[in-house]
Amino acid sequence: MWLHDYRPEPMSPTLLAEPNSPRLPQLRNVLLGSDASVRIEQTAWVLILNLRGRARVHGPFGSLQLPGRHWLILEAETAVAVSTRRQGLCLLLGMTEPAHKRMLPDWEMRLLAGMGRMSRGLVRILRTVLREATTKAEADWQREMQFAAALRELSRSQSKLRALMARAPGKSLQVRLKTFARLQRACLMMACQVENEANVTSLAAASRFSVWYFSRAFRRVYGEPPHAYATRCRLRHAAWLMRSECYSASDVASMCGFDNASSFARAFRREIGCTPSAYRARFLASSQGRNELAAPGC
């Protein structure tokens, strides 16, 4: 496939920021190749489209590894750093709120903060954007039209997130969108901080809700309390670690915030359906286990 043959030039650390003076709505993009990094500051929306390899994302919410063919959308973050490894290929879009409204004017199609897997249509659009960008110097309006098509395809792939957003408390769509964005930030923090148990007070403070309202709204949207959601994230991360022979079950239990190996084994069996050692043996014996590992997501 063309993406496997594409080798962009390594980029030095770059800074993206919104202009201080009023200008037309902006959409800025940075392409990261192998062993590259970028820092994005003061951008209303950050879209991380990881096409190949694993990208490490770090921000106030914590740090995570984004697998290939996955996207991550962040809203109103103060600073986000993204780095790629060898053979990596990651496209970052920094977008202002006016640009978001202009490209997706329908409120029903607005992007939602979260993480997911790229659709084939989105990969096809991004492949076209990258190919044409390397063959000719495009006009800004033409490149913006291509990115608008990618944003529409990305919006269509967020059907599961929209179903969750519809459960958020609020009388209007705008209120539900804001409430859901705050809850998604808490989910991102739980997915990043898998080495410790969830602190509901800290999560509520990060979401700018009271503890009572946060717990009530979280259960209403996701169907489970925050502590159960955080435990599930920790166990999925533990399952990813168990795919490697580098760590023992006791080491994984400690790395994922469990008190001892026995409590970890019981929780792992309830969530995954087998013991950690049986999961590792099954994975290594499968043909999929001989392929490259993908980082977990919640």
N, C-alpha and C positions, 0 to 999 in steps of 0.2 A: 504494500500500500504506500501511497505517496508520503504519508506522514512519517513512516519508518525510514524513509530515505532523506528526509529534510534535515539539514544540519545548520541552524542559524549560528551566526557569530556570537561568541560569549559577550555578555554585556557587563559593564561595570555597575556598581550600585548607583541607582538613580532615584531621584526624588520627584514625586508627583504631588502637585498642590493646586488648589483652585486659585484662579487669579484674584488679586485683591480688588482690582477695579472692575466695575460692572461691564460685562461683555456678553456676547451671545452664549447660549448654553454650550457647555463643553463636554466632549467625550474624548478622553485621552487613553492611549493604549501603549503597552510595553510588552515585547515578546522576549521571554527568557529562554535561553538555550541551555547547554550543559554547564553545570557548576556556575550558575549566575545568581544574582540576588537583586532585590529591589525593595525600596521602602516607600510606602504610600502614606501621605499625611493629609488630613483636613479635606477629605473627599466624602461627599454624602453617601455614595454607593461605591463599593468595591466588588468587582466580579472577577473571580479567579477561575479560569478555564484551563484545567490541567490536561493536556492532550497525551502526554507520554511520560513515563517514569513517575516518581513520587516527588511531590513538592511539599516543603515544610513551611507552614504558615504560623506566624507568631504575632500576638497582639495582647491587649489588656485582658482578653478572655482566657489566655493561656496559649498553648501551642499544640498543633496537630499535624499529621502527615496526610496529605490529600492524594489518593491513588490516581493513577492515570485514567483518562476518560471520565473524570468526575469534575463537578463544578461546586464552587463555594461562593455564596453571595453574602456580603456583610453590609450592614447599614449603619451609617453615622459612627464609624470607628475613628478614634483620634489618630492612631498610627498602626499600620499593619506592615510587617516585613515578610517577604516571600523569597525562598531560595530553592533552587533545583539541584539535583544531583547529576551524575554522569548520564548522558543520553536523555536528559530531560527536555521537555518542550511545554511551556506554559504561557498562556496569554492572559494578561491582566488588563482590565478596563477600569479606569477611574471616571466616575460619572457624577455630575452635579444633579441636584433635584430638578431644576428646570429642564435639563437634557432628558431625564427620565420621563417627565411629563410629556415632552414633545415627541419622543419616540414611541411611547406607549400611552397615548392620551386616554384610552378607556380604563377606568378604574378597575374593571373586572380583570384586566390583563396586566395590572401592575406587578412587578417582580416582588417576590417575598424572600426574606432572609432565610437561609438554610443551606443544605448540602444535598447533592444527589448525583446520579449517574447521567452522563450525556446521552441524548438520543442520537440515533443514526443521522437524522436530519440536521441536528446541530453540528455534528462532526463534519458532515458534508459541506455545510455553509462555511465553517471555519477553515476547512481545507481550501476552499475557493478563495477566501480572503487572503490567506497566507501565500498561495500560489501567485495570485495577481499582484500582491504587494512586492514580490521578489522579481517580477518580470517588467513592471513599469511603475512610474510614479503616478499614483492616482490622485485625482482631485479630492479635496476634503469632502465635498458633498457626496461623491460616489462611495467613498469609504464609509461615510456615515450611513448611507442607505444599506450597505452590506451588514454593518453592525446592527442596524435596526431590524433587519431580517433575522439575525442571530438572536436578538433579544426577544423577538416574537416567538421564535421556536423554543427558546428557553422558557418563556412564560407558559407555553402550552404544555411543557413537560412537568409543570409544577401542580398538576391536578391533585395529587395527594396532599400537598401543603395547603391548597385552597380548601379542600374538604376539612382540614383541621382548622383553618382560619375561620370558616363559617361557624364553628362552635364557640369562638371567642366571645366573651361578653361585650356588649355594646349595642346601642340602638341603631347606629349608622355604620356603613361600610368603612368610612374613614376611621372611626373609633375602633372597630374590630381590627383593622390593619395595624394600628398603633399598638394595641394590646398584644396582638399576635407577635409583632416584631420584638417586643420586650420579652415575651415568653421564649421566643426562639433564641434570644441572646442567652438566657439561662440554660437552655438545652445545649448550646455551644460550649458554655463554660463547663457543664457536666461532662461533655464528650472530651474536653481537653484535659480536665483535671481528674484523670482516672486513678491517680495514685492515692487519693484520699476519699473518705466518705463525704457525701453531699452535706453542706451546711445550708439549711433552708434560709437562715437569717441573711447570710451573705448573698445567696441567690436572689432573695426578695429585694435586698438593697440594690443589687446590680440592675434589677428589673424596674426599680423605682416604684415598688408596690409594698404594702404592708405584708407581714408574714401571713396573716389570715387571708387576705385577698389573693395573694400569690398562690398559696396552696389550693384555694378554692378554684381559681381560674385555671391553674395547671391541670388539676384533675378533670375539670370540665372539658378542656381541649384535648388532652392526650389520653384520658381514660385511666390514669394511674397517678399516684402521688409522686412528688419530685424525688423522694428517696428511692422508690422502686425504679423509676426511670434511670437514676444515676447508677444504681446497682446493675441494671441491665447493660449500661454503657461499659462499666468496669468489667463485666463478664465477657462481653464481646471483644474488648481489648485483650483480655486474658486468653481468649480463644485464638486470637491472632498471634500472641506470643507463644502459645503452645504449638503452633505450626512449625516452630524452629526447635532444633535440638540443643540450642545454646543455653536454655534455662530449664531448671527443674521445676516441678510443680510447686515446691516450697518457695522458690525464687519468684515465680509468677504471682503467687499469693501475696507475697510481701510487696511486690511492685504495684499491685492493684489495690492495695489498702486493706487486705484481709488480715485478721488477727493471727490466724494459724492455717495450716494446710487442710485441716479437717473441715472447718467452716467454709473454706474456699471450694473444696471438693463437693460438699453438699449443695452449695449455691450453684456451682457449675453444672452439676447434674440436673438440677431443676430447670435451668435456663437452656442448656445445650442438649440435654437428653442422654448424656453419657459422662463417664469420669474423664478428668483431664488426660490421663495416660492413654485411655482408649481413643480419645479424640485425636491425639497426636499420632497414634499408630494408624488410625484409619486415614488420616490426611496424608501421611508420608507414603502409605501404600497405594494411594490413588494416583492416577496419571496427572490430575490437576495439581497434586502436591509437588510435582517436579517442575512446575512452571514458577514464574516469579510471584512473590507474595504481594498481596495488596493490603494496604492499611485498612482497619475496620472503620465503620461509620455507624452512627446511631440514628 
